[in-house]
Amino acid sequence: MIISPRVLIGAAPALVVVAGSFLLSRVYVHDQERTAKSAAITNEPVSQPTAADEECQHRLAIKLECTDDLLSGRITFEEAVARFESLIGVQEEEFDPTSSGSKHQRAIAQALSFARNQARYEAERFQAMLSRIEAEAATLLPASADHGNAPIVR
């Protein structure tokens, strides 16, 4: 039985696809093994973020956006403090049980701390706005409050 050249030409694309799929699957398996080996070599555990971690990252992202809006003049300091106060959760109170003051005072201190931190990257641009924010914070916080070291996390 002789195979016609037309049959070979017709079957060639299918054979190329099957062979290519096989080769790509081997490359994928090899990459997966290499990743597992490199993780084993560094001896660093890799874990997926928990729901609490994702919630913390979400609160942090909102605080950073709020700080950007504050420094750009899109919101007032009082609005920023209200947003920070709404974001202070149970996890934060557990994280820093020694924090003194009301939730409102902690929100003021955090908003000021975030603003100072963001402003230092572009000091010339935000100098006037930061001065105004610090003046507003000074009127809202008691004189004994240490608002320069508010916890930034959570």
C-alpha positions as CSV (number, residue, x, y, z in Angstrom):
1,M,0.0,0.0,0.0
2,I,1.5,3.3,-1.1
3,I,0.6,6.5,0.8
4,S,-0.3,9.4,-1.3
5,P,1.6,12.7,-0.9
6,R,-1.7,14.5,-0.4
7,V,-2.4,12.4,2.7
8,L,1.0,13.2,4.1
9,I,0.6,16.9,3.5
10,G,-2.9,16.8,5.0
11,A,-1.6,15.0,8.2
12,A,1.5,17.1,8.6
13,P,-0.1,20.1,10.4
14,A,-1.8,17.8,12.9
15,L,1.5,16.1,13.6
16,V,3.2,19.4,14.1
17,V,0.5,20.5,16.6
18,V,0.8,17.3,18.5
19,A,4.6,17.3,18.6
20,G,4.6,21.0,19.6
21,S,2.1,20.5,22.4
22,F,4.2,17.6,23.7
23,L,7.4,19.7,23.7
24,L,5.7,22.7,25.4
25,S,4.2,20.5,28.1
26,R,7.7,19.2,28.9
27,V,9.0,22.7,29.1
28,Y,6.2,23.7,31.5
29,V,6.9,20.6,33.7
30,H,10.6,21.5,33.7
31,D,9.9,25.1,34.7
32,Q,7.6,23.9,37.5
33,E,10.3,21.6,38.8
34,R,12.9,24.3,38.6
35,T,10.7,26.7,40.6
36,A,10.2,24.0,43.3
37,K,13.9,23.3,43.4
38,S,14.8,27.0,43.8
39,A,12.3,27.4,46.6
40,A,13.9,24.3,48.3
41,I,17.4,25.8,47.8
42,T,16.6,29.1,49.5
43,N,14.8,27.4,52.4
44,E,12.3,30.3,52.6
45,P,8.7,29.3,53.1
46,V,6.3,30.7,50.6
47,S,2.7,31.1,51.7
48,Q,-0.3,32.6,50.2
49,P,-1.8,35.7,51.8
50,T,-4.7,35.1,54.2
51,A,-7.9,37.0,54.1
52,A,-6.6,39.1,57.0
53,D,-3.5,39.9,55.0
54,E,-5.5,41.0,52.0
55,E,-7.8,43.1,54.2
56,C,-4.7,44.8,55.7
57,Q,-3.3,45.5,52.3
58,H,-6.7,46.9,51.2
59,R,-6.8,49.3,54.2
60,L,-3.2,50.4,53.5
61,A,-4.0,51.1,49.9
62,I,-7.0,53.2,50.9
63,K,-4.8,55.1,53.4
64,L,-2.2,55.8,50.7
65,E,-4.8,57.0,48.2
66,C,-6.3,59.2,50.9
67,T,-2.9,60.6,51.7
68,D,-2.3,61.3,48.0
69,D,-5.6,63.1,47.8
70,L,-4.8,65.1,50.9
71,L,-1.4,66.3,49.7
72,S,-2.9,67.1,46.3
73,G,-5.6,69.3,47.9
74,R,-8.5,67.2,46.7
75,I,-9.7,66.6,50.3
76,T,-9.4,68.4,53.5
77,F,-7.5,67.2,56.6
78,E,-10.7,66.6,58.4
79,E,-12.0,64.4,55.6
80,A,-8.7,62.4,55.6
81,V,-9.0,61.9,59.4
82,A,-12.5,60.7,59.0
83,R,-11.4,58.1,56.4
84,F,-8.5,57.0,58.5
85,E,-10.8,56.7,61.5
86,S,-13.2,54.5,59.6
87,L,-10.3,52.2,58.6
88,I,-9.0,51.7,62.2
89,G,-10.2,48.2,62.9
90,V,-10.0,45.5,65.6
91,Q,-6.9,44.1,64.1
92,E,-5.1,47.4,64.5
93,E,-6.1,47.6,68.2
94,E,-4.8,44.1,68.7
95,F,-1.6,45.0,66.8
96,D,-0.8,47.9,69.1
97,P,-2.6,47.4,72.4
98,T,-0.3,50.0,74.1
99,S,-1.6,52.9,71.9
100,S,-3.2,55.5,74.0
101,G,-5.8,58.0,73.0
102,S,-9.1,57.8,71.3
103,K,-9.7,56.3,67.9
104,H,-10.0,59.9,66.6
105,Q,-6.6,60.9,68.0
106,R,-5.0,57.8,66.5
107,A,-6.6,58.6,63.1
108,I,-5.2,62.2,63.3
109,A,-1.7,60.9,64.2
110,Q,-1.8,58.3,61.4
111,A,-3.0,60.8,58.7
112,L,-0.2,63.2,59.7
113,S,2.4,60.4,59.7
114,F,1.3,59.2,56.3
115,A,1.3,62.7,54.9
116,R,4.8,63.3,56.3
117,N,6.0,60.1,54.8
118,Q,4.6,60.7,51.4
119,A,5.7,64.4,51.3
120,R,9.3,63.6,52.0
121,Y,9.6,62.0,48.5
122,E,8.7,65.3,46.8
123,A,9.5,67.8,49.6
124,E,9.5,70.9,47.4
125,R,6.1,70.1,45.9
126,F,4.3,69.3,49.1
127,Q,6.1,71.7,51.5
128,A,3.3,74.3,51.7
129,M,0.6,71.7,52.0
130,L,2.4,69.7,54.6
131,S,2.9,72.9,56.7
132,R,-0.9,73.5,56.5
133,I,-1.6,69.9,57.5
134,E,0.8,70.0,60.4
135,A,-0.8,73.2,61.7
136,E,-4.3,71.7,61.5
137,A,-3.1,68.5,63.2
138,A,-1.5,70.6,66.0
139,T,-4.9,72.2,66.7
140,L,-6.7,68.9,66.8
141,L,-4.2,66.9,68.8
142,P,-3.5,67.5,72.5
143,A,0.0,69.0,73.2
144,S,1.2,65.8,74.9
145,A,0.3,63.5,72.0
146,D,3.3,62.0,70.2
147,H,1.9,62.3,66.6
148,G,5.2,61.8,64.9
149,N,5.5,58.1,65.6
150,A,2.0,56.8,64.9
151,P,2.0,53.2,63.7
152,I,1.8,53.1,59.9
153,V,0.9,49.4,59.4
154,R,-2.7,48.1,59.4
